[in-house]
Amino acid sequence: MTRHLWFCVVLVISGLGCGVSGTEAQRNARDWDAERRRMVDEQLRARDIRSPRVLDAIRTVPRHLFVPEPQRDEAYADSPLPIGHDQTISQPYIVAFMTQALDIAPGDRVLEIGTGSGYQAAVLGALAKEVYTIEIVPPLAERARETLSGLGYRNVQVRTGNGYLGWSEHAPYDRIMVTAAPDEVPPALVQQLKIGGLMAIPVGAVTETQQLRILRRTASGTEILDTLPVRFVPMTGKP
């Protein structure tokens, strides 16, 4: 193999493409970093996201790699984006708000319902010890699994399945995050939450105003705090 051809192969394997200089590739990489920093500063820090751990996690997770190529230029915009199969990746602010509300500790075990692209799971994985995430749409689950694995998130496990049932094998969970809206809180998820644990969940029909609720399980039941009006895709697969 000639020296030039070998050089091209190395560039292609590394994702740079033949004919792209190292300097240009570094500049492109820094552009993504700059967009991510701008997103954190203007969309999150400038509003009510104050947790240093949440801000650091979102600053380090490459959101653009969880967005389909046609939407990649908008990856750091303050809006949800389609990811196929009538599903979306939530806007960065909602991701940050829900994550901050759960107050995740480094030793926590977290369940996520609605993997989608895998971006929220990656943010959770940067904060928690273990993340178990369920996606009911098989192609999305497989794509998220490949993306998370490729980026080195070894503490995140993806299951294709019905989120209404939770993931009982690893229960109880310190925290549960639901990123699709059921009409009411699924009982199985409450049962899989530790006493004292927190759940973030949007509740309500798609045709109505949904409420993002923060639920704490207590020894005698649950405490519920309504926070933001939101709009999530419906949670499917109800038994």
C-alpha positions, -999 to +999 in steps of 0.1 A: +000+000+000+014+034-009+021+060+017-007+083+003-033+056+002-024+045+037-028+081+049-063+082+033-073+050+050-063+063+083-083+095+078-114+076+067-112+053+097-108+082+120-139+099+104-120+128+089-122+118+052-094+118+027-082+153+017-092+169+051-062+184+069-056+178+106-059+215+112-093+217+094-106+186+113-095+202+146-113+234+137-145+215+129-143+196+162-138+229+180-169+243+163-191+216+178-175+223+212-182+260+208-218+254+199-222+231+229-207+257+252-229+284+237-260+261+243-250+256+279-244+293+285-273+308+266-301+282+269-293+267+303-271+287+326-289+320+315-322+305+327-327+284+359-302+255+354-277+259+382-264+225+390-227+224+382-228+186+377-257+189+352-241+217+333-208+198+331-226+166+319-244+185+292-213+203+282-194+170+276-221+149+259-218+154+221-255+160+213-249+162+176-239+126+174-273+116+187-292+136+160-298+121+126-275+136+099-302+158+082-309+176+115-273+177+128-268+214+120-296+221+145-284+198+172-276+226+196-307+248+189-332+254+216-359+231+202-368+194+199-358+176+167-373+146+149-353+114+151-376+092+130-405+068+138-426+098+150-403+104+179-382+134+189-351+143+209-362+168+236-350+204+236-318+209+256-335+230+283-361+203+291-333+177+292-314+199+317-345+208+337-356+172+342-321+160+350-316+188+375-349+181+392-339+145+399-307+156+418-288+125+407-259+113+429-228+095+416-239+063+432-275+063+420-292+036+399-315+053+373-343+039+351-352+059+319-384+052+300-382+063+264-346+060+252-352+077+218-319+087+204-300+078+236-290+114+244-308+117+277-294+083+287-259+096+280-265+127+302-278+104+330-248+081+324-224+110+330-240+116+364-251+082+378-235+048+386-259+028+365-285+037+339-312+012+325-331+026+296-361+012+277-373+019+242-404+004+226-394+011+190-368-015+180-349+005+154-345+034+178-333+011+206-307-005+183-295+028+171-292+042+206-274+011+218-248+014+190-243+052+196-239+048+233-216+019+230-195+036+204-191+067+226-180+045+256-210+048+279-204+014+296-227+021+325-258+025+303-279-006+293-306-004+266-336-027+265-362-030+237-395-033+256-426-018+271-418+011+294-451+008+313-437-024+328-404-009+339-373-031+343-380-051+375-348-071+374-327-041+385-353-024+408-355-006+431-342+026+415-330+058+431-344+078+403-367+073+373-370+095+343-399+092+318-395+110+285-429+101+269-463+111+283-487+086+297-523+095+307-514+087+343-484+075+362-478+038+356-481+019+389-452-005+380-429+025+378-439+037+413-434+002+427-399+000+412-389+034+428-371+033+461-387+048+492-374+084+491-367+081+454-377+107+427-394+103+394-397+130+366-426+123+343-448+142+319-485+134+324-514+141+301-528+134+266-511+148+236-542+169+227-541+186+262-516+205+282-493+180+298-477+187+332-442+177+341-444+161+375-417+154+401-429+125+422-413+113+454-422+079+468-428+078+505-435+050+530-472+060+528-476+068+492-464+095+469-458+133+469-463+151+436-451+185+425-463+199+392-437+220+375-438+230+338-464+227+311-447+205+285-454+187+252-440+151+249-448+123+225-474+098+239-461+069+259-472+037+240-475+000+250-499+003+279-509-032+291 
